[in-house]
Amino acid sequence: MIQISPNAEQKILEILKQEENPNSRLRMFVEGGGCSGLQYGFSIETEPSGDDWEIELTDTAVLVDPVSMQYLENIVLDFKDDIQGARFVINNPNAVTTCGCGSSFSPN
């Protein structure tokens, strides 16, 4: 299962509050690209697909499609705001290699 840190949950709720639509949810996905083969992506959605996984948070859910879930299983999603900037950080135990910025990876 995907774990979401308190920092990431707080940031997700802040982002969705700005959308001013109570049906807004964060979608997390994996797509081809990036310097390591696959890259992480995020978008805002108002309607889940019928086969989405929904990771429940305090007042919302994070959506993940089944194809992406096979690459995101057992990750920890965190949010950091430091000298490198503000960003979501993904600790993925399924990644064999990652790029320097952490936005792409190669799976097992």
N, C-alpha and C positions, 0 to 999 in steps of 0.2 A: 504494500500500500504506500501511497505517497504521504510523506509527512510535511507539514507546513509549519514553520517556526512562528512564534508570536510576532516577531518583527515583520515577517512576510505577510501574515494575516492582517496586521494593522495597516500595512501599505496597500494591500489589496482593497481593504474596506475604504481607505482614503480615495483611491483611484475610482472605485465604483460610485462613491458618493458624489464625485464631480460629474458623473454621467447623468445624474438627476432622473434616472429611470430605475424604479425598484426591481425590474426584471433583469438588470444588467449583471452579467457574470464574467469572470475572467476565464478565458480559454487558454490552456497551456498545450503546446503541440510540438512535434518534432517533424522536420522536413529535410529533404536533401539539400546540401550546400554547406558553406562554411569551409574553413581550411582543414578540418578533420573528417569531413564526410557527411555528417548530420549536424543540424543546428536546431537550437531551441527557439521557440517562438511564443508570443503572447498576443491575444486579441481580446476585444470586448464583444460579447454576444448577448443577445436578449432571449434567444430560444435555444435550448439544448436539442441536439439530435437524439433520435430515439435510442441509439446504442451508446451514447456517451456515458462515461463514468462520471459520477458527481462526488467530489470530495467536499464534504460538508464543513463549513466554517460557522462562525457565530451568527451572522445574518445573511449568508450567501453560500454559494458553492463554487468550486473551481471545476471547470469542465475539461475532460480529456477524452479524445476519441480512442477507439480500441487499438488502432494501428500505433498511435503514439504511446499508448499505455505499455505496450511491450518493451519500449525503450525507457520509460519513466518509472517502471516498477521499482519500489524501494528507494526512490530518491528523497532527498531532503531539500525543500525549497526554502531559502532564507532571503532576507533583504539586508543589504549593507549600504551605509552611507559614510564613506571615508575619503581619504585623500585621492583614491582612484575614481571617485564619483558615487552617485546613487544608482544601485542596480540590484536586480534579483540575482542570487547566486544559487546554482544547483550543484549539490553534492550527489554525483551519480555513481553508485558502486558498479554499474553495468558498463561504464566507459573504460575502454582499454587505453585510449589516448584522448587528450583534450588539447585545445589550442591555448595559447597564452592568455587570452582574455576570458576563456571559460564559456564562450557562447556556442562552441561546436565540439563534437566528440566523435569517436569511433566506437561502436558497440562491440561487445564480446562476440 
